Amino acid sequence: MTDEKSVLVIGLDPTLIDFSHPDYASTGMDATKVLAGLKSSEDELTRLGYSVQMCLTDFGETAEAVVQSQLKQKRFDCILIAAGIRTIPSNSMLGCIGKKGATYATCFRDLMNDWGVPGFWASADRGVAA
């Protein structure tokens, strides 16, 4: 497909999350369920005609370097930022996404889209970073 749009999905590596922690314990989630959800979302985006690259990071120790490496390897039309990434305090990794001259849109992963349907991608297009 020549008009295929590319998406870089940036999220926390679920194998690094302590799901017994009080912040996560009540969710009933575990790494296997999160990975299955990521795969399902990737499959849906692919079905819709997008080329999807997953970028799973740690909690900040190497996250910025990992994301920068992905951004240098390929031009992406959109960067999708998963909810977990936005919860990391002092997240400098988000700053590397909006570098001057970037030519991709950004959107954010949400559990519900505008219609209240779980598992879809809620877009918040931010345009081209200046």
N, CA and C atoms as a LAMMPS dump frame, in Angstrom:
ITEM: TIMESTEP
0
ITEM: NUMBER OF ATOMS
390
ITEM: BOX BOUNDS ff ff ff
-5.0000000000000000e+02 5.0000000000000000e+02
-5.0000000000000000e+02 5.0000000000000000e+02
-5.0000000000000000e+02 5.0000000000000000e+02
ITEM: ATOMS id mol type element x y z
1 1 1 N 0.853 -1.173 0
2 1 2 C 0 0 0
3 1 3 C 0.899 1.236 0
4 2 1 N 0.84 2.053 -1.017
5 2 2 C 1.723 3.2 -1.14
6 2 3 C 1.297 4.379 -0.274
7 3 1 N 0.032 4.498 0.038
8 3 2 C -0.459 5.604 0.847
9 3 3 C -0.553 5.244 2.332
10 4 1 N 0.06 4.152 2.72
11 4 2 C -0.018 3.682 4.095
12 4 3 C 0.617 4.698 5.047
13 5 1 N -0.105 5.056 6.078
14 5 2 C 0.381 5.987 7.091
15 5 3 C 1.068 5.192 8.192
16 6 1 N 2.16 5.751 8.709
17 6 2 C 2.912 5.053 9.751
18 6 3 C 2.629 5.67 11.124
19 7 1 N 2.52 4.793 12.114
20 7 2 C 2.222 5.193 13.481
21 7 3 C 3.25 4.563 14.412
22 8 1 N 3.849 5.38 15.262
23 8 2 C 4.711 4.882 16.328
24 8 3 C 3.902 4.931 17.615
25 9 1 N 3.684 3.774 18.221
26 9 2 C 2.93 3.684 19.468
27 9 3 C 3.938 3.583 20.606
28 10 1 N 3.926 4.574 21.501
29 10 2 C 4.869 4.602 22.62
30 10 3 C 4.114 4.283 23.903
31 11 1 N 4.572 3.243 24.585
32 11 2 C 3.923 2.843 25.827
33 11 3 C 4.902 2.224 26.794
34 12 1 N 4.475 2.078 28.029
35 12 2 C 5.285 1.396 29.037
36 12 3 C 5.309 -0.097 28.752
37 13 1 N 6.454 -0.702 28.943
38 13 2 C 6.567 -2.156 28.816
39 13 3 C 5.793 -2.766 29.982
40 14 1 N 4.687 -3.466 29.714
41 14 2 C 3.854 -3.977 30.805
42 14 3 C 4.547 -5.023 31.669
43 15 1 N 5.62 -5.624 31.168
44 15 2 C 6.341 -6.607 31.995
45 15 3 C 7.117 -5.925 33.119
46 16 1 N 7.246 -4.601 33.068
47 16 2 C 7.955 -3.854 34.103
48 16 3 C 7.021 -3.282 35.165
49 17 1 N 5.72 -3.422 34.962
50 17 2 C 4.731 -2.855 35.883
51 17 3 C 4.433 -3.846 37.005
52 18 1 N 4.422 -3.361 38.225
53 18 2 C 4.051 -4.175 39.38
54 18 3 C 2.531 -4.101 39.534
55 19 1 N 1.831 -5.085 38.992
56 19 2 C 0.372 -5.067 39.024
57 19 3 C -0.205 -5.386 40.399
58 20 1 N 0.667 -5.726 41.374
59 20 2 C 0.177 -5.92 42.739
60 20 3 C 0.184 -4.605 43.51
61 21 1 N 0.797 -3.567 42.961
62 21 2 C 0.822 -2.244 43.59
63 21 3 C -0.618 -1.73 43.71
64 22 1 N -0.938 -1.032 44.795
65 22 2 C -2.312 -0.535 44.99
66 22 3 C -2.865 0.277 43.814
67 23 1 N -2.006 0.975 43.084
68 23 2 C -2.49 1.753 41.941
69 23 3 C -3.011 0.867 40.815
70 24 1 N -2.564 -0.393 40.769
71 24 2 C -2.945 -1.295 39.679
72 24 3 C -3.766 -2.493 40.132
73 25 1 N -3.68 -2.841 41.418
74 25 2 C -4.283 -4.079 41.922
75 25 3 C -5.777 -4.196 41.616
76 26 1 N -6.506 -3.093 41.717
77 26 2 C -7.953 -3.153 41.513
78 26 3 C -8.348 -3.234 40.04
79 27 1 N -7.388 -3.097 39.128
80 27 2 C -7.72 -3.113 37.705
81 27 3 C -7.952 -4.516 37.168
82 28 1 N -7.419 -5.52 37.858
83 28 2 C -7.541 -6.891 37.366
84 28 3 C -6.643 -7.165 36.166
85 29 1 N -5.731 -6.242 35.891
86 29 2 C -4.851 -6.388 34.731
87 29 3 C -3.547 -7.062 35.127
88 30 1 N -2.892 -7.616 34.133
89 30 2 C -1.539 -8.131 34.289
90 30 3 C -0.827 -7.936 32.952
91 31 1 N 0.454 -8.229 32.919
92 31 2 C 1.245 -7.978 31.707
93 31 3 C 0.686 -8.731 30.505
94 32 1 N 0.234 -9.95 30.694
95 32 2 C -0.295 -10.749 29.592
96 32 3 C -1.532 -10.097 28.984
97 33 1 N -2.422 -9.605 29.836
98 33 2 C -3.639 -8.945 29.346
99 33 3 C -3.309 -7.648 28.617
100 34 1 N -2.36 -6.882 29.154
101 34 2 C -1.986 -5.615 28.51
102 34 3 C -1.346 -5.886 27.154
103 35 1 N -0.448 -6.872 27.087
104 35 2 C 0.189 -7.217 25.811
105 35 3 C -0.842 -7.69 24.788
106 36 1 N -1.833 -8.46 25.241
107 36 2 C -2.898 -8.906 24.336
108 36 3 C -3.697 -7.71 23.82
109 37 1 N -3.958 -6.734 24.685
110 37 2 C -4.666 -5.529 24.269
111 37 3 C -3.864 -4.718 23.27
112 38 1 N -2.563 -4.612 23.497
113 38 2 C -1.69 -3.905 22.557
114 38 3 C -1.701 -4.589 21.197
115 39 1 N -1.63 -5.913 21.21
116 39 2 C -1.64 -6.668 19.959
117 39 3 C -2.965 -6.485 19.226
118 40 1 N -4.061 -6.5 19.965
119 40 2 C -5.38 -6.297 19.369
120 40 3 C -5.478 -4.909 18.737
121 41 1 N -4.994 -3.886 19.441
122 41 2 C -5.024 -2.522 18.911
123 41 3 C -4.125 -2.389 17.69
124 42 1 N -2.958 -3.017 17.747
125 42 2 C -2.048 -3.007 16.594
126 42 3 C -2.715 -3.66 15.391
127 43 1 N -3.353 -4.801 15.605
128 43 2 C -4.054 -5.499 14.522
129 43 3 C -5.166 -4.638 13.927
130 44 1 N -5.91 -3.923 14.783
131 44 2 C -7 -3.074 14.312
132 44 3 C -6.457 -1.918 13.471
133 45 1 N -5.39 -1.279 13.942
134 45 2 C -4.797 -0.193 13.174
135 45 3 C -4.252 -0.699 11.835
136 46 1 N -3.647 -1.865 11.839
137 46 2 C -3.131 -2.466 10.605
138 46 3 C -4.279 -2.751 9.646
139 47 1 N -5.377 -3.281 10.173
140 47 2 C -6.556 -3.563 9.353
141 47 3 C -7.095 -2.284 8.726
142 48 1 N -6.962 -1.171 9.443
143 48 2 C -7.446 0.114 8.947
144 48 3 C -6.464 0.777 7.966
145 49 1 N -5.334 0.109 7.711
146 49 2 C -4.389 0.601 6.713
147 49 3 C -3.171 1.329 7.245
148 50 1 N -2.916 1.226 8.526
149 50 2 C -1.755 1.884 9.115
150 50 3 C -0.601 0.901 9.275
151 51 1 N 0.604 1.404 9.108
152 51 2 C 1.811 0.654 9.427
153 51 3 C 2.152 0.996 10.873
154 52 1 N 2.179 -0.001 11.75
155 52 2 C 2.326 0.241 13.181
156 52 3 C 3.672 -0.272 13.688
157 53 1 N 4.353 0.584 14.435
158 53 2 C 5.597 0.206 15.107
159 53 3 C 5.387 0.424 16.594
160 54 1 N 5.539 -0.624 17.399
161 54 2 C 5.419 -0.498 18.846
162 54 3 C 6.767 -0.097 19.435
163 55 1 N 6.724 0.77 20.431
164 55 2 C 7.922 1.213 21.147
165 55 3 C 7.593 1.158 22.632
166 56 1 N 8.006 0.076 23.287
167 56 2 C 7.723 -0.095 24.705
168 56 3 C 8.946 0.321 25.505
169 57 1 N 8.727 1.166 26.507
170 57 2 C 9.834 1.74 27.257
171 57 3 C 9.783 1.351 28.732
172 58 1 N 10.857 1.719 29.432
173 58 2 C 10.871 1.58 30.882
174 58 3 C 10.255 2.838 31.495
175 59 1 N 10.429 3.016 32.783
176 59 2 C 9.799 4.14 33.478
177 59 3 C 10.603 5.433 33.386
178 60 1 N 11.607 5.484 32.562
179 60 2 C 12.343 6.72 32.372
180 60 3 C 13.843 6.569 32.3
181 61 1 N 14.386 5.481 32.82
182 61 2 C 15.831 5.309 32.844
183 61 3 C 16.43 5.393 31.439
184 62 1 N 15.827 4.715 30.487
185 62 2 C 16.325 4.724 29.095
186 62 3 C 15.233 5.108 28.098
187 63 1 N 14.07 5.5 28.587
188 63 2 C 12.914 5.739 27.715
189 63 3 C 13.193 6.772 26.637
190 64 1 N 13.789 7.901 27.008
191 64 2 C 14.028 8.953 26.028
192 64 3 C 14.958 8.468 24.923
193 65 1 N 16.019 7.764 25.281
194 65 2 C 16.965 7.252 24.283
195 65 3 C 16.297 6.235 23.357
196 66 1 N 15.443 5.396 23.914
197 66 2 C 14.738 4.393 23.111
198 66 3 C 13.816 5.079 22.1
199 67 1 N 13.075 6.082 22.548
200 67 2 C 12.16 6.799 21.654
201 67 3 C 12.944 7.557 20.586
202 68 1 N 13.998 8.251 20.983
203 68 2 C 14.807 8.991 20.015
204 68 3 C 15.378 8.055 18.952
205 69 1 N 15.804 6.875 19.362
206 69 2 C 16.327 5.892 18.409
207 69 3 C 15.265 5.505 17.389
208 70 1 N 14.042 5.269 17.853
209 70 2 C 12.938 4.921 16.945
210 70 3 C 12.658 6.06 15.967
211 71 1 N 12.669 7.301 16.472
212 71 2 C 12.361 8.454 15.629
213 71 3 C 13.445 8.699 14.574
214 72 1 N 14.669 8.282 14.854
215 72 2 C 15.768 8.453 13.895
216 72 3 C 15.746 7.379 12.806
217 73 1 N 15.166 6.231 13.109
218 73 2 C 15.171 5.107 12.17
219 73 3 C 14.173 5.261 11.034
220 74 1 N 13.085 5.972 11.289
221 74 2 C 12.003 6.025 10.312
222 74 3 C 11.187 7.294 10.516
223 75 1 N 10.602 7.79 9.443
224 75 2 C 9.678 8.912 9.522
225 75 3 C 8.292 8.369 9.839
226 76 1 N 7.66 8.915 10.867
227 76 2 C 6.313 8.501 11.251
228 76 3 C 5.335 9.63 10.971
229 77 1 N 4.131 9.263 10.543
230 77 2 C 3.077 10.254 10.316
231 77 3 C 2.412 10.662 11.62
232 78 1 N 2.41 9.744 12.579
233 78 2 C 1.725 9.997 13.842
234 78 3 C 2.459 9.29 14.977
235 79 1 N 2.511 9.951 16.111
236 79 2 C 3.044 9.358 17.333
237 79 3 C 1.871 9.211 18.284
238 80 1 N 1.592 7.979 18.685
239 80 2 C 0.502 7.708 19.616
240 80 3 C 1.116 7.466 20.994
241 81 1 N 0.708 8.254 21.967
242 81 2 C 1.265 8.177 23.309
243 81 3 C 0.258 7.487 24.216
244 82 1 N 0.646 6.344 24.741
245 82 2 C -0.242 5.56 25.598
246 82 3 C -0.396 6.217 26.968
247 83 1 N -1.463 5.882 27.637
248 83 2 C -1.813 6.516 28.914
249 83 3 C -0.721 6.371 29.965
250 84 1 N -0.096 5.222 30.064
251 84 2 C 0.92 4.99 31.092
252 84 3 C 2.104 5.923 30.989
253 85 1 N 2.493 6.27 29.78
254 85 2 C 3.622 7.179 29.565
255 85 3 C 3.337 8.538 30.184
256 86 1 N 2.105 8.979 30.091
257 86 2 C 1.752 10.306 30.6
258 86 3 C 1.716 10.363 32.123
259 87 1 N 1.791 9.217 32.795
260 87 2 C 1.737 9.197 34.255
261 87 3 C 3.111 9.264 34.899
262 88 1 N 4.17 9.182 34.107
263 88 2 C 5.522 9.199 34.659
264 88 3 C 5.891 10.633 35.036
265 89 1 N 6.205 10.884 36.324
266 89 2 C 6.582 12.241 36.743
267 89 3 C 7.867 12.688 36.033
268 90 1 N 7.968 13.966 35.74
269 90 2 C 9.163 14.548 35.109
270 90 3 C 9.574 13.767 33.872
271 91 1 N 8.629 13.516 33.016
272 91 2 C 8.883 12.688 31.848
273 91 3 C 9.52 13.51 30.728
274 92 1 N 10.85 13.483 30.664
275 92 2 C 11.568 14.222 29.624
276 92 3 C 11.391 13.56 28.268
277 93 1 N 10.982 12.302 28.263
278 93 2 C 10.781 11.581 27.011
279 93 3 C 9.727 12.26 26.145
280 94 1 N 8.702 12.832 26.762
281 94 2 C 7.683 13.519 25.991
282 94 3 C 8.258 14.732 25.264
283 95 1 N 9.251 15.362 25.861
284 95 2 C 9.891 16.509 25.234
285 95 3 C 10.594 16.152 23.942
286 96 1 N 11.177 14.973 23.864
287 96 2 C 11.899 14.593 22.648
288 96 3 C 10.942 14.36 21.484
289 97 1 N 9.676 14.121 21.773
290 97 2 C 8.692 13.897 20.721
291 97 3 C 8.356 15.198 20.004
292 98 1 N 8.338 16.305 20.736
293 98 2 C 7.957 17.587 20.16
294 98 3 C 9.127 18.437 19.704
295 99 1 N 10.225 17.822 19.334
296 99 2 C 11.407 18.567 18.89
297 99 3 C 11.099 19.452 17.687
298 100 1 N 11.768 20.567 17.596
299 100 2 C 11.607 21.511 16.49
300 100 3 C 11.802 20.793 15.16
301 101 1 N 10.9 21.055 14.225
302 101 2 C 11.007 20.473 12.89
303 101 3 C 10.318 19.123 12.735
304 102 1 N 9.742 18.606 13.816
305 102 2 C 9.049 17.325 13.712
306 102 3 C 7.86 17.459 12.764
307 103 1 N 7.616 16.429 11.968
308 103 2 C 6.557 16.506 10.954
309 103 3 C 5.476 15.456 11.164
310 104 1 N 5.194 15.125 12.389
311 104 2 C 4.164 14.139 12.668
312 104 3 C 3.116 14.732 13.607
313 105 1 N 1.958 14.155 13.543
314 105 2 C 0.902 14.51 14.481
315 105 3 C 1.078 13.663 15.731
316 106 1 N 0.488 14.086 16.814
317 106 2 C 0.466 13.259 18.008
318 106 3 C -0.982 12.98 18.384
319 107 1 N -1.189 11.838 19.002
320 107 2 C -2.504 11.504 19.528
321 107 3 C -2.284 10.714 20.798
322 108 1 N -3.321 10.534 21.551
323 108 2 C -3.208 9.903 22.852
324 108 3 C -4.138 8.708 22.948
325 109 1 N -3.629 7.649 23.537
326 109 2 C -4.402 6.435 23.739
327 109 3 C -5.311 6.659 24.925
328 110 1 N -6.57 6.286 24.758
329 110 2 C -7.534 6.396 25.838
330 110 3 C -8.292 5.077 25.894
331 111 1 N -8.854 4.775 27.032
332 111 2 C -9.603 3.525 27.149
333 111 3 C -10.952 3.604 26.459
334 112 1 N -11.455 4.811 26.278
335 112 2 C -12.746 4.99 25.63
336 112 3 C -12.602 6.023 24.529
337 113 1 N -13.273 5.789 23.425
338 113 2 C -13.261 6.835 22.396
339 113 3 C -14.44 7.769 22.654
340 114 1 N -14.673 8.676 21.745
341 114 2 C -15.747 9.65 21.94
342 114 3 C -17.129 9.016 22.065
343 115 1 N -17.253 7.776 21.609
344 115 2 C -18.558 7.098 21.653
345 115 3 C -18.652 6.156 22.837
346 116 1 N -17.619 6.157 23.702
347 116 2 C -17.639 5.299 24.876
348 116 3 C -17.317 3.853 24.572
349 117 1 N -16.686 3.587 23.432
350 117 2 C -16.34 2.218 23.062
351 117 3 C -14.914 1.931 23.51
352 118 1 N -14.705 0.947 24.399
353 118 2 C -13.358 0.67 24.882
354 118 3 C -12.487 0.062 23.792
355 119 1 N -11.172 0.314 23.898
356 119 2 C -10.212 -0.334 23.023
357 119 3 C -9.927 0.384 21.726
358 120 1 N -10.508 1.535 21.489
359 120 2 C -10.224 2.273 20.263
360 120 3 C -9.287 3.421 20.575
361 121 1 N -8.793 4.065 19.546
362 121 2 C -7.799 5.13 19.68
363 121 3 C -8.492 6.48 19.617
364 122 1 N -8.438 7.228 20.686
365 122 2 C -9.035 8.566 20.715
366 122 3 C -7.978 9.554 20.244
367 123 1 N -8.235 10.22 19.156
368 123 2 C -7.248 11.104 18.557
369 123 3 C -7.353 12.515 19.11
370 124 1 N -6.196 13.097 19.352
371 124 2 C -6.107 14.504 19.755
372 124 3 C -4.984 15.108 18.923
373 125 1 N -5.229 15.304 17.652
374 125 2 C -4.216 15.75 16.711
375 125 3 C -3.637 17.088 17.147
376 126 1 N -2.336 17.138 17.278
377 126 2 C -1.649 18.358 17.706
378 126 3 C -0.935 19.025 16.532
379 127 1 N -1.024 18.458 15.347
380 127 2 C -0.401 19.067 14.168
381 127 3 C 1.095 18.901 14.161
382 128 1 N 1.757 19.764 13.433
383 128 2 C 3.206 19.702 13.264
384 128 3 C 3.878 20.495 14.368
385 129 1 N 4.867 19.877 14.998
386 129 2 C 5.62 20.563 16.055
387 129 3 C 6.477 21.659 15.421
388 130 1 N 6.523 22.829 16.031
389 130 2 C 7.302 23.946 15.481
390 130 3 C 8.555 24.186 16.279
